[in-house]
């Protein structure tokens, strides 16, 4: 991932230094257990643990000759071990090390993403509680529907990201897998106890049954989960973009004094951060299909998945961490305009009362069809006019047979969200 969309903590996970460090730790653990089992001399395991080291640049130079990164790694580490180096990488395959290390890197990434997602969830909750009773118009199809509160809107995102967190934790478990099973996964060259030992030490789960590689359906679950998470980020970003339109302006991204909105138009204050997240969400989702296509490999292994994963695994996890962090900052600093919400609420002169009026008429004994026709006929006169909905209804003789002016006034003055406490209790206490 390019530096513009990278944060150092998660970026380090995908560095060559971290990858080789994980490889080395796995190799040391394998040697330890082999010595415990009596397969290799105890001194060999001690030497491997104490003397082993690596140099990234040296490995890269060796790989130019070997055309194989694991062999280049083995050769480099062996040069540091010296005597007893013949017991290094004993009975295991490249895939044992690569795949198990990959599991660890995904797990490490998931832990950072989970931490940041928890921060976002907390911020959304705080802003939802702050605006629990900040009334605004709810929209369906982009058109005014009925009143809600901005807090309710945020609460729905809170619940969605809580679901994302649960999915992410499950996905992390799905890929926290250890496979040290030797060529084609049948343990002929390595005892299953080695795998169990490494798994325990690295807080992983031994793969139940594998080929030479960890089955890629696990990774497809992981990246699909990140894709869903990114889509939730995009949904929230899109909402902010709509609400920041000049004609709406109910919320606005924070705009600092030195910030510029346009190279040509000095007046512009654009929702660029939310737009940026919309684009990055598309990129994150782009990994879902390749991760699924990686499931189908030839027989017990091929490397058609390898090149794809080397590219998208670092980029997608880094990008996911970035978008969550950016969204956290957006919501924390989001400017809310309650007066504009109130102004927009009344833009259509109370048309949002149409359903309540429909229900009142049916309660008075009218058929639903007749009641609907009366209310719709009156409502249509409000569109593209300056006439108030309440005034039109007061002049409607058919309507006045069932609902008095006094009762009508009560209906129009009641903008209370009667069950908001129940919704908030369900949302934030579960």
Secondary structure by P-SEA (a helix, b strand, c coil): cccccccaaaaaaacaaaaaaaaaaaaaaaaaaaaaaccccaaaaaaaaccbbbbaaaaaaaaaacccaaaaaaaaaaaaaccccccccccccaaaaaaaaaaaaaaaaaaaaaaaaaaaaaaaaaaaaaaccbbbbbbccccccccccaaaaaaaaaaaaaaaaaaaaaaaaaaccccccccccccccccaaaaaaaaaaacccccccccccccaaaaaaaaaaaaaaaaaaaaaaaaaaaaaccccccccccccccccccccccccccaaaaaaaaaaaaaaacaaaaaaaaccccccccccaaaaaaccaaaaaaaaaaaaaaaaaaaaaccccaaaaaaaaaccccccaaaaaaaaaaaacccaaaaaaaaaaaaaaaccccccaaaaaaacccccccccaaaaaaaaaccccccaaaaaaacccc
